[in-house]
Amino acid sequence: MKISIIKIGGNVIDFPEKLDEFLGQFAKFPGHKILVHGGGIMASRFGESLGVMPEMVDGRRITDKDTLDIVTMVYAGLINKNIIAKLQALHVNGIGMSGADGNIIRSKKRPVKGIDYGFVGDIQEVNTDLIKHLLSADLVPVLSAITHDKKGQLLNTNADSIASALATSLAKEHQVNLYFCFNKSGVLLDEKNENSIIPRINEDIYAELRKENVIHSGMIPKLDNAFEALQKGVHNVWIGKAENLMLSTKGKLSGTIIERHRYDLY
C-alpha cells in the first residue's frame, strides 16, 4: 500500500479561502492519504480572547491546564470537524480523530528537563492496525494534534511529530511519503526571500544552518521530525507551501526535499 501523509498548520487553517483551496487539492491527491493538522494560530487567538497568552519555546507551545482546554476545543473540535464537513462536500469520506479516538496515538507527558512544557505529549505508540483498517475501507483519517496517555489525560502534541510518527510506523510495511505544508516556499537560506529555496537539504547542512541561526524557531522541530522519519524508513519527505502540493506529485521543483546523503549545497 502506498500512503501519503500530509500535515497542514494554522497558516492554512486560519484563512477560509486558503483552507478551501488546499482541501480542493487534497481531495484530488492520488492514493491512500491521511491529513494531520495543528491550528496554533487559531488556538492562540482564542486563548488571548480568554486572557490566556501563548508561550512558545523553540517553536513549541507551553501547555498549562487552561491552554490544554483551549487547544483541545480548537484542534479536536472546531478545526477538525470543520475540515471533515468540507471534505464531505468534496466527496471525500473523511473521519475526524484525536489521538484518543480508537487509541490511535498514545503519548506520555514530557518530563521536565530544564523546561516545563506542561501537558505536552511525546508519542509512544501508534495504532497502525486501526489506521490500515480505515484506509482499506476507503476512509480518509484526519487527525488533530491531541493525543492521550491511556490514563485519562489528554496531551497537546506537536502536529509535525504526529505526522512523522504515523509515517514511520506505517513505513515498516508500506511505502510512505510525508508532506509538511507551511507558510514558506520551502527551507530558505534567507527567510525574507521566497526565491532562496534550498531544493535539497541533508543532516550535515541542516546542522550548519542551525548553528548559523539561518534555521531557527518553528523550522527546527519540523526538520527534526523530517530527518527522524527518513532514518526510520519513510520513502520521501517534502516541505513547502500547501498551494504547491500537487506540483510535488508531478516531479516539479516546488519546495524542499529532505534527504540523508551528503552533497554540495552551493
C-alpha positions as CSV (number, residue, x, y, z in Angstrom):
1,M,0.0,0.0,0.0
2,K,1.3,3.5,-0.9
3,I,0.3,6.1,1.7
4,S,0.7,9.9,1.7
5,I,0.6,11.7,5.0
6,I,0.1,15.5,4.7
7,K,0.4,18.0,7.5
8,I,-1.1,21.5,7.5
9,G,-1.0,24.2,10.1
10,G,-2.5,27.5,11.1
11,N,-1.2,29.4,8.1
12,V,-3.8,27.4,6.0
13,I,-6.4,26.6,8.6
14,D,-6.8,30.2,9.8
15,F,-7.8,31.5,6.4
16,P,-11.0,30.1,4.9
17,E,-10.1,30.7,1.3
18,K,-6.7,29.0,1.7
19,L,-8.2,26.1,3.5
20,D,-10.8,25.6,0.8
21,E,-8.1,25.8,-1.9
22,F,-6.0,23.3,-0.1
23,L,-8.8,20.8,0.6
24,G,-9.7,21.0,-3.1
25,Q,-6.2,19.9,-3.9
26,F,-6.2,17.3,-1.1
27,A,-9.4,15.8,-2.5
28,K,-7.6,15.2,-5.8
29,F,-4.4,13.8,-4.2
30,P,-3.9,10.3,-5.5
31,G,-4.0,7.1,-3.5
32,H,-4.5,6.4,0.2
33,K,-3.9,9.6,2.3
34,I,-4.0,10.9,5.9
35,L,-4.3,14.5,6.9
36,V,-2.8,15.8,10.1
37,H,-3.5,19.3,11.3
38,G,-2.5,21.7,14.0
39,G,-4.1,25.1,14.4
40,G,-1.8,27.1,16.6
41,I,-2.8,30.5,15.2
42,M,-6.5,30.0,15.9
43,A,-5.7,28.5,19.3
44,S,-3.6,31.5,20.2
45,R,-6.3,33.9,19.2
46,F,-9.0,32.0,21.2
47,G,-6.6,31.9,24.2
48,E,-5.9,35.6,24.0
49,S,-9.6,36.4,23.9
50,L,-9.9,34.5,27.2
51,G,-6.9,36.1,28.7
52,V,-4.6,33.0,28.2
53,M,-1.5,34.3,26.4
54,P,0.5,31.8,24.3
55,E,4.1,31.0,25.5
56,M,6.5,29.3,23.0
57,V,10.0,27.9,23.3
58,D,11.8,26.8,20.1
59,G,8.5,26.7,18.2
60,R,6.8,24.5,20.8
61,R,3.9,25.7,22.9
62,I,4.0,25.6,26.7
63,T,0.7,23.9,27.7
64,D,-0.7,24.6,31.1
65,K,-4.2,23.4,32.1
66,D,-6.0,26.4,30.6
67,T,-4.1,26.1,27.4
68,L,-4.8,22.4,27.1
69,D,-8.5,23.1,27.4
70,I,-8.3,25.7,24.6
71,V,-6.2,23.6,22.2
72,T,-8.4,20.6,22.7
73,M,-11.5,22.6,21.9
74,V,-10.0,24.3,18.9
75,Y,-7.9,21.4,17.4
76,A,-10.1,18.4,18.1
77,G,-13.4,20.2,17.9
78,L,-13.8,23.4,15.8
79,I,-11.0,22.8,13.3
80,N,-11.2,19.1,12.9
81,K,-15.0,18.9,12.3
82,N,-14.9,22.0,10.0
83,I,-12.3,20.1,7.9
84,I,-14.4,17.0,7.9
85,A,-17.5,18.8,6.8
86,K,-15.6,20.5,3.9
87,L,-14.2,17.2,2.8
88,Q,-17.6,15.6,2.7
89,A,-18.7,18.4,0.4
90,L,-15.9,17.4,-1.8
91,H,-17.0,13.7,-1.8
92,V,-14.0,12.7,0.4
93,N,-15.2,10.4,3.2
94,G,-13.1,11.8,6.0
95,I,-13.2,10.6,9.6
96,G,-12.0,13.2,12.2
97,M,-10.0,11.9,15.1
98,S,-7.8,12.9,18.0
99,G,-5.1,10.5,19.3
100,A,-7.5,9.3,22.0
101,D,-10.1,8.1,19.5
102,G,-9.6,4.4,18.8
103,N,-6.5,4.6,20.9
104,I,-4.8,5.7,17.7
105,I,-1.9,7.6,19.3
106,R,-0.7,7.1,22.9
107,S,1.8,9.5,24.4
108,K,3.4,10.3,27.7
109,K,3.7,13.6,29.4
110,R,7.0,15.2,28.5
111,P,9.4,15.1,31.6
112,V,10.8,18.3,32.9
113,K,14.4,18.8,31.7
114,G,15.2,22.4,32.1
115,I,11.9,23.5,30.5
116,D,8.5,22.5,31.8
117,Y,6.3,22.2,28.7
118,G,3.2,21.3,30.8
119,F,0.6,19.0,29.3
120,V,2.7,18.2,26.2
121,G,2.8,14.6,24.9
122,D,5.8,12.7,23.5
123,I,4.5,9.9,21.3
124,Q,4.9,6.3,22.5
125,E,2.7,4.2,20.3
126,V,0.7,4.4,17.0
127,N,-2.2,2.0,16.4
128,T,-1.3,1.2,12.8
129,D,-3.8,-1.7,12.6
130,L,-6.7,0.8,13.0
131,I,-5.2,3.2,10.5
132,K,-4.8,0.4,7.9
133,H,-8.4,-0.7,8.5
134,L,-9.7,2.8,7.9
135,L,-7.6,3.2,4.8
136,S,-8.7,-0.2,3.5
137,A,-12.3,0.9,4.0
138,D,-11.6,4.0,1.8
139,L,-11.9,6.3,4.7
140,V,-9.5,9.3,5.0
141,P,-8.3,9.9,8.6
142,V,-8.0,13.5,9.7
143,L,-6.0,13.7,12.9
144,S,-5.8,16.7,15.2
145,A,-2.8,17.5,17.4
146,I,-4.2,16.0,20.6
147,T,-3.1,12.6,22.0
148,H,-3.7,10.8,25.3
149,D,-1.7,8.8,27.8
150,K,-4.2,5.9,28.2
151,K,-4.6,7.0,31.8
152,G,-7.3,9.6,31.2
153,Q,-5.1,12.5,30.4
154,L,-5.2,14.4,27.1
155,L,-1.9,15.9,25.8
156,N,-1.1,18.6,23.4
157,T,1.2,17.1,20.8
158,N,3.2,18.7,18.0
159,A,1.4,18.0,14.7
160,D,4.6,17.6,12.9
161,S,5.6,14.9,15.4
162,I,2.2,13.2,14.9
163,A,2.7,13.2,11.1
164,S,6.2,11.8,11.5
165,A,5.2,9.1,13.9
166,L,2.4,8.0,11.7
167,A,4.7,7.9,8.7
168,T,7.5,5.9,10.5
169,S,5.0,3.4,12.0
170,L,3.3,2.8,8.6
171,A,6.7,2.7,6.8
172,K,7.5,-0.6,8.4
173,E,5.1,-2.3,6.0
174,H,4.2,0.3,3.3
175,Q,5.7,2.9,1.1
176,V,5.0,6.2,2.8
177,N,5.6,9.8,1.6
178,L,5.4,12.6,4.1
179,Y,4.5,16.2,3.2
180,F,4.8,19.2,5.5
181,C,2.8,22.2,4.3
182,F,3.6,25.5,5.9
183,N,3.8,29.3,5.1
184,K,7.1,29.3,3.2
185,S,8.1,28.0,-0.3
186,G,10.5,25.5,1.4
187,V,13.5,25.7,3.6
188,L,15.1,29.1,2.8
189,L,18.6,30.5,3.0
190,D,17.0,33.9,3.7
191,E,13.6,33.7,5.4
192,K,12.7,37.1,3.8
193,N,13.4,35.9,0.3
194,E,11.0,33.3,-1.1
195,N,13.3,32.7,-4.0
196,S,16.1,31.5,-1.8
197,I,14.8,27.9,-1.6
198,I,17.2,25.2,-0.7
199,P,15.9,22.5,-3.1
200,R,17.5,19.7,-1.1
201,I,18.9,19.6,2.4
202,N,20.6,16.9,4.4
203,E,21.5,16.5,8.1
204,D,25.0,18.0,7.8
205,I,23.8,21.1,6.0
206,Y,20.9,21.4,8.5
207,A,23.4,21.3,11.4
208,E,25.5,24.1,9.8
209,L,22.5,26.3,9.0
210,R,21.1,25.8,12.5
211,K,24.4,26.8,14.1
212,E,24.5,29.9,11.9
213,N,20.9,30.7,13.0
214,V,19.7,30.6,9.4
215,I,17.3,27.8,10.5
216,H,15.5,28.6,13.8
217,S,12.2,28.7,15.7
218,G,9.4,26.6,14.3
219,M,11.5,25.2,11.4
220,I,13.7,23.3,13.9
221,P,11.1,20.7,15.1
222,K,9.8,20.4,11.5
223,L,13.2,19.4,10.2
224,D,14.0,17.3,13.3
225,N,10.8,15.3,12.5
226,A,11.7,15.0,8.8
227,F,15.1,13.5,9.4
228,E,13.8,11.1,12.0
229,A,11.2,9.9,9.6
230,L,13.8,9.2,6.9
231,Q,16.0,7.4,9.4
232,K,13.1,5.1,10.2
233,G,12.2,4.1,6.7
234,V,9.9,6.8,5.2
235,H,10.3,6.9,1.5
236,N,10.2,10.7,0.8
237,V,9.8,13.9,2.9
238,W,8.8,17.2,1.3
239,I,8.4,20.7,2.8
240,G,6.7,23.6,1.0
241,K,3.6,25.7,0.5
242,A,0.2,24.0,0.6
243,E,-0.7,25.5,-2.8
244,N,2.3,23.7,-4.4
245,L,1.4,20.3,-3.0
246,M,0.1,18.9,-6.3
247,L,3.2,20.1,-8.2
248,S,5.3,18.0,-5.9
249,T,3.5,14.8,-7.0
250,K,4.3,15.6,-10.6
251,G,8.1,15.8,-10.1
252,K,8.2,19.6,-10.4
253,L,10.5,21.6,-8.1
254,S,8.1,23.3,-5.7
255,G,9.7,23.0,-2.3
256,T,12.5,21.3,-0.4
257,I,13.2,17.6,-0.5
258,I,14.7,16.3,2.7
259,E,17.4,13.7,2.3
260,R,20.2,12.0,4.2
261,H,23.2,11.7,1.9
262,R,25.9,14.4,1.6
263,Y,26.1,16.7,-1.4
264,D,27.3,20.3,-2.1
265,L,24.8,23.0,-1.2
266,Y,26.0,25.7,-3.5
